Amino acid sequence: MTIRSAVATWDSQPVRPRFQQLLFAIAGLALLPALAATGMRLFPPSDDASAQVAAFIPYSLLGYLLALVCLLTALVGARRRLVPAVITVTVAVLTACHVAWLAPHFVDDHRAAATPKFRLMSLNTFKGGAESSQVAKWAARVDVVILIETTPAAVQDLERYGWDKRFPYSLGDPRDNLSNTAVYSRFPLSRSSQIGDTLFQQWVTTIRIPDIGRIRLMAVHPCNPYCGDDRWSAEHRLLRRTVIDNLNQPLVVAGDFNAVDDHGPMQALRRAGLKNATDVAGAGWLPTYPANRQFPPLLPIDHVMINSDLTATSVTSFTVSGTDHRGLLATLAGTDEQEQSS
């Protein structure tokens, strides 16, 4: 009888468990889109096609987490650990970066309110298709309303619910012209003008709010990346220039930005001096588009942004039938900086 030695010979090959190969393969597949997303976050694309893909940058965190779990599991049973360890550490660092980019949504920055509060509502009505009774119900709780893609018929229907009585001041009211972006306010509006020659109308105005003072408001709806002809980038550049021209006073910029926080134009607005009210209030992850589908909204492209003269104590989203966007409700107030400037 022949006895085989259990000692490996000089030319024997180590047997790598098959599950390790599978884990490395899964990690690699998960890392491909995640790394592409990181690249777009660090070097934001300006062309329309890449901007559409970049809208999903926040979800790359899921790819990194999956890859990290697979790599850590495979690393435990690996015979040669140096290279897998280096890859694992690199993936862990990239995962931490994406967590850091998302974390401000969940952390209140403790920007104290120094004035009474006022409430603002923003809603893309999807060509006036939003259910009027529901719009009026939510608007009954606020002081200022921005309606995007509204129509004469939609606003006329709101009259049944005391719209004009609640909001005696308006800008871009489609009952008077062909506007598709309108501002409605309980308080007087002044120094109003249209923001450039954009595909969707956008407005800048001043609201005089009792016990707070003058607040500059921009109701925005820059073109989406599907518009073509570089409109998405061009209209965001115009929006940024208008923001910079109005930063010397309390400023609110709200509406459908057609961009997520990771997009280059949103990063540029933050560098200019704005901050998302969601981040100020620590309101969490509030995706708004697409709404009223069989699955939850995926992309936070509607925003309320403020400068350092203002703070946000709460931001929430809400659903209205008939539109493909969720709306936003933001409770805002002046800060000590606003008090000093006024």
Secondary structure as UniProt FT lines:
FT   TURN            10..11
FT   HELIX           18..42
FT   HELIX           48..54
FT   TURN            55..56
FT   HELIX           57..59
FT   HELIX           60..77
FT   HELIX           82..102
FT   HELIX           103..106
FT   STRAND          117..124
FT   TURN            126..129
FT   HELIX           132..139
FT   TURN            140..141
FT   STRAND          144..148
FT   HELIX           152..158
FT   HELIX           159..161
FT   HELIX           163..166
FT   STRAND          169..171
FT   TURN            174..176
FT   STRAND          181..185
FT   STRAND          189..194
FT   STRAND          203..209
FT   TURN            210..212
FT   STRAND          213..220
FT   HELIX           225..227
FT   TURN            229..230
FT   HELIX           231..245
FT   TURN            246..248
FT   STRAND          251..256
FT   TURN            261..262
FT   HELIX           264..272
FT   STRAND          275..276
FT   HELIX           277..281
FT   STRAND          302..306
FT   TURN            308..309
FT   STRAND          310..318
FT   TURN            321..322
FT   STRAND          327..334
FT   HELIX           336..341
//
